């Protein structure tokens, strides 16, 4: 892997021939970007899952273009968080779970990993429910789709190497290009889009604040950081590869957030001001009479790809975290007998998620419960991430600089505060308060 990355570096830095046409240079750059793409892009795109699409679509249907500037801020936060995660993996050769176990209390580590496992299991159910809902839009019942989807995702990890699995994950990410096309079909007001991208917009309402919190929660999720760091390690990257790994993390975060913006714009243009949505499938159905059947099909196609990608990445992140915390073998490239805990947990989550998704489960209530757990562990994981990247004993010269430390601390405090608001509001709601 290192040799491949060195080859890309050399190709990317070598001066082009004077007579080489611009088209050839463009193709070389595109090939270099394709080679760089990896854990950062996969982790960030996994955040655009069924729950994420529902949240972004609801933002567009409720507040039209009002949340676009806020999403620009969220993009900055995601870039910094993902960069810190992959930097830890590249420079230490260890995943986030292993570093937390080494540097912090074992009990606190066990609590965070346990909550992550619970929350991720709920998310896996929602991913398979998203696959079923998307195919139902195409006239295929969920019972005919969810079981084979579960088997395919399970086989992808159990019988492939990390390099092969990563390439499949990247191919799945191509489904996200459906949303920019759906956005164009919705004929948005580009003047208003541009204005809301650069001008802050805040509405003093509970619904707007809670939606802003939900946008952070679904974009900057703890499992993404566990997967990003572990994926870098499983890929075999070294400190010398960090520049390319960082490019992957930054480009991945920006691309994922651009897709999120197109989902918001598409629904805002077509059904803006109609109120909140309860699912991504509902958003697809709502687009049909306004933007046409093509937009509905594109939304359904994107939902299938997004749910399939997250359906593999979410359980993998929990398996990585548990395996790292326990200090046992964990790699997609290992066989079941070599990594029984890692692959056993992955298998259990896939099976449980598919089985529950086939039942008449209330997916909305399930998502609320998993968001509460995500709200509990998100501040903890981000604080661990910040402290680890601040420590020279862990990263040496690659530790956060004073300026970066200040900026990252601001991001972590902001995300933690918003996650706390979501958690408090949800708990108060259980008791009929607020």
PyMOL commands that set and color helices and strands:
alter all, ss='L'
color gray80, all
select helices_A, chain A and resi 2-13+22-36+39-46+50-63+68-92+96-103+106-137+142-144+146-158+162-185+190-198+206-219+222-235+239-271+280-291+293-326+340-358+363-390+392-398+402-430
alter helices_A, ss='H'
color red, helices_A
deselect
rebuild
show_as cartoon
